[in-house]
Amino acid sequence: MKAKRHHLLATITGLLLCLVLLVPAVQAKQTLQFSASAQINDTLGQKALNAFTAQSGIAVDLYVSTSEAAVYRLMNEFSDLAASVRPLYYRHKESGYVEIPFCNDPLAVITNTTCNIDNLTEAQLRGIFSKTITNWKAVGGPDKPITVIVPGKGTAAYKNFDSLAMKRSEILYDYMSYQSTRVIEAVQQLPYSISFIGQGATAAQDGLRIVKINDVAPRDASYPYMQTFYFVTKGNPAGAAKKFIDFIRSDKGLSLLKETGVMPIAQ
């Protein structure tokens, strides 16, 4: 009986030793906890994340949210890296958080293809989004009511459009999307609708018309509504976060960004 007990104890001890030896091997695979705004996520796309993982061996655990939520997840240590379409508040910079601009993305005005409008003046655009213009006929389009769709008020897209385009006019709308990039799907499905979203998120999307403002297209340097995309880290970038930032700013990463129509910022 004693021999059997000793044999059983030896077996259990051996199994425990194997588990102890295996744990470091499991932990050795590095993962980047990444929180990104919906606009930046749709611009980078899974293609960029997969390319980074293939090159570095680091998996990316992605959480998509508003810019504000992405930064607060970083601050509460749920993420190693955040990506935001809004600059940091001064108090956050004073607390040691670092923002790294990596590209500019035009805030594009999009319509359903039924609208048959290629250009709006800034005054016409403000009129549409303040509901002083409610029919496409007033701006040279079909005699149809304008359906206004906007991203959620907490999104960077909404806040940036409000500050860049509205000039103190209140935004009025028919439908609001909680996640900023959901407006793309809504505009695709609703005839005679209009909205706004980062140009990068519209890449390879069908059923949309991108409208010029004052005869200037979003990809032109003089386009009036430009957003900046930022990486945000706690202190200077390090570890997996730094490797991801370096990848996006490498030749491979820059080529992936340029495919979407955004404008990379030189280091």
SULNOR-V629692 format. One record per residue. N is the residue number from 1. SS is DSSP state (alpha for helix, beta for strand, coil for the rest). PHI is phi in degrees with one decimal (999 if undefined). BURIAL is # if it has 16 or more other C-alpha atoms within 10 Angstrom, else .. Layout:
n/ss/phi/burial
N/SS/PHI/BURIAL
N/SS/PHI/BURIAL
This chain:
n/ss/phi/burial
1/coil/999/.
2/alpha/-60.3/.
3/alpha/-62.6/.
4/alpha/-64.8/.
5/alpha/-64.4/.
6/alpha/-61.5/.
7/alpha/-64.3/.
8/alpha/-63.8/.
9/alpha/-62.5/.
10/alpha/-63.9/.
11/alpha/-65.6/.
12/alpha/-62.5/.
13/alpha/-61.1/.
14/alpha/-63.8/.
15/alpha/-65.4/.
16/alpha/-61.4/.
17/alpha/-62.8/.
18/alpha/-63.2/.
19/alpha/-62.8/.
20/alpha/-61.3/.
21/alpha/-71.4/.
22/alpha/-79.1/.
23/alpha/-56.1/.
24/alpha/-59.2/.
25/alpha/-65.7/.
26/alpha/-68.2/.
27/alpha/-70.9/.
28/coil/-67.6/.
29/coil/-73.8/.
30/coil/-84.1/.
31/beta/-128.7/#
32/beta/-95.5/#
33/beta/-86.7/#
34/beta/-124.5/#
35/beta/-108.5/#
36/beta/-134.2/#
37/beta/-64.4/#
38/alpha/-61.3/#
39/alpha/-62.9/#
40/alpha/-69.5/#
41/alpha/-59.5/#
42/alpha/-69.6/#
43/alpha/-76.4/#
44/alpha/-66.2/#
45/alpha/72.1/#
46/alpha/-65.4/.
47/alpha/-59.5/.
48/alpha/-69.0/#
49/alpha/-64.7/#
50/alpha/-65.2/.
51/alpha/-64.6/#
52/alpha/-63.4/#
53/alpha/-63.3/.
54/alpha/-62.4/.
55/alpha/-79.8/.
56/alpha/-101.1/.
57/coil/79.2/.
58/coil/-97.8/#
59/beta/-75.6/#
60/beta/-114.8/#
61/beta/-97.9/.
62/beta/-98.4/#
63/beta/-124.5/#
64/beta/-103.4/#
65/beta/-156.6/#
66/coil/-75.3/#
67/alpha/-59.5/#
68/alpha/-61.6/#
69/alpha/-65.4/#
70/alpha/-61.0/#
71/alpha/-68.1/#
72/alpha/-68.5/.
73/alpha/-64.2/#
74/alpha/-62.5/#
75/alpha/-64.6/#
76/coil/-97.0/.
77/coil/64.5/.
78/coil/-87.0/#
79/coil/-137.9/#
80/coil/-91.5/#
81/beta/-148.7/#
82/beta/-119.3/#
83/beta/-130.5/#
84/beta/-131.5/#
85/coil/-104.0/#
86/coil/-130.0/#
87/coil/-67.7/#
88/coil/-67.5/#
89/coil/-68.9/.
90/alpha/-57.7/.
91/alpha/-62.9/.
92/alpha/-73.8/.
93/alpha/-64.9/.
94/alpha/-63.3/.
95/coil/-85.6/.
96/coil/103.4/.
97/beta/-80.7/#
98/beta/-120.1/#
99/beta/-108.6/#
100/beta/-126.5/#
101/beta/-67.5/#
102/beta/-125.7/#
103/beta/-165.6/#
104/beta/-105.2/#
105/beta/-131.2/#
106/beta/-63.0/#
107/beta/-86.2/#
108/beta/-85.4/#
109/beta/-91.4/#
110/beta/-120.7/#
111/beta/-132.4/#
112/beta/-68.0/#
113/alpha/-64.6/#
114/alpha/-68.5/#
115/alpha/-72.0/#
116/coil/56.8/.
117/coil/-120.9/#
118/coil/-104.9/#
119/beta/-148.6/#
120/beta/-133.6/#
121/coil/-80.3/.
122/alpha/-62.5/#
123/alpha/-65.2/.
124/alpha/-64.2/#
125/alpha/-61.9/#
126/alpha/-62.7/#
127/alpha/-62.8/#
128/alpha/-65.8/#
129/alpha/-82.5/#
130/coil/-107.6/#
131/coil/67.9/#
132/coil/-85.1/.
133/coil/-116.5/#
134/coil/-122.6/#
135/beta/-131.2/#
136/alpha/-61.8/#
137/alpha/-60.2/.
138/alpha/-68.4/.
139/alpha/-118.9/#
140/coil/92.1/.
141/coil/-102.7/.
142/coil/-69.7/#
143/coil/-80.2/.
144/coil/-140.2/#
145/beta/-62.7/.
146/coil/-87.6/#
147/beta/-99.6/#
148/beta/-98.3/#
149/beta/-119.6/#
150/beta/-132.7/#
151/beta/-67.4/#
152/coil/-57.6/#
153/coil/-63.1/#
154/coil/-83.6/.
155/coil/-85.2/#
156/alpha/-65.1/#
157/alpha/-59.0/#
158/alpha/-63.7/#
159/alpha/-64.7/.
160/alpha/-68.7/#
161/alpha/-64.7/#
162/alpha/-59.7/#
163/alpha/-80.1/.
164/alpha/-85.9/.
165/coil/-109.2/#
166/coil/-84.9/#
167/coil/51.4/.
168/coil/75.8/.
169/coil/-80.5/.
170/coil/-74.8/.
171/coil/-77.6/#
172/coil/-120.1/#
173/coil/-153.0/#
174/coil/-98.2/.
175/beta/-137.3/.
176/beta/-125.2/#
177/beta/-102.6/#
178/coil/-61.4/#
179/coil/-96.1/#
180/coil/-55.5/#
181/coil/-75.3/#
182/alpha/-67.3/#
183/alpha/-64.2/#
184/alpha/-61.9/#
185/alpha/-62.5/.
186/alpha/-63.4/#
187/alpha/-66.3/#
188/alpha/-61.0/#
189/alpha/-92.9/.
190/coil/-105.0/#
191/coil/-60.5/#
192/coil/61.4/#
193/beta/-103.7/#
194/beta/-143.8/#
195/beta/-159.3/#
196/beta/-149.4/#
197/beta/-168.6/#
198/beta/-58.6/#
199/alpha/-53.9/#
200/alpha/-59.6/#
201/alpha/-74.1/#
202/alpha/-91.3/#
203/coil/-56.3/.
204/coil/62.8/.
205/coil/-98.6/.
206/coil/-96.7/.
207/coil/76.0/.
208/beta/-124.1/#
209/beta/-121.1/#
210/beta/-94.7/#
211/beta/-95.5/#
212/beta/-74.5/#
213/beta/-116.4/#
214/coil/53.7/.
215/coil/67.0/.
216/beta/-112.6/#
217/coil/-82.4/#
218/coil/-55.0/#
219/coil/-82.8/.
220/coil/-82.8/.
221/coil/-63.1/.
222/coil/-91.5/.
223/coil/-59.7/#
224/coil/-79.4/#
225/coil/-115.9/#
226/beta/-117.3/#
227/beta/-105.1/#
228/beta/-115.9/#
229/beta/-95.9/#
230/beta/-125.5/#
231/beta/-89.5/#
232/beta/-128.8/#
233/beta/-130.6/#
234/beta/-89.0/#
235/coil/77.9/.
236/coil/-65.1/.
237/coil/-56.5/#
238/coil/-150.7/.
239/alpha/59.9/.
240/alpha/-63.4/#
241/alpha/-62.0/#
242/alpha/-64.7/.
243/alpha/-63.7/#
244/alpha/-68.8/#
245/alpha/-60.0/#
246/alpha/-61.9/.
247/alpha/-65.8/#
248/alpha/-62.8/#
249/coil/-92.5/#
250/coil/-80.3/.
251/alpha/-58.1/.
252/alpha/-63.8/.
253/alpha/-63.4/#
254/alpha/-64.0/#
255/alpha/-66.8/.
256/alpha/-67.8/#
257/alpha/-64.6/#
258/alpha/-64.1/.
259/alpha/-59.8/.
260/coil/-90.1/#
261/coil/94.4/#
262/coil/-79.1/#
263/beta/-117.7/#
264/beta/-58.5/#
265/coil/-99.0/.
266/coil/-62.5/.
267/coil/-66.2/.
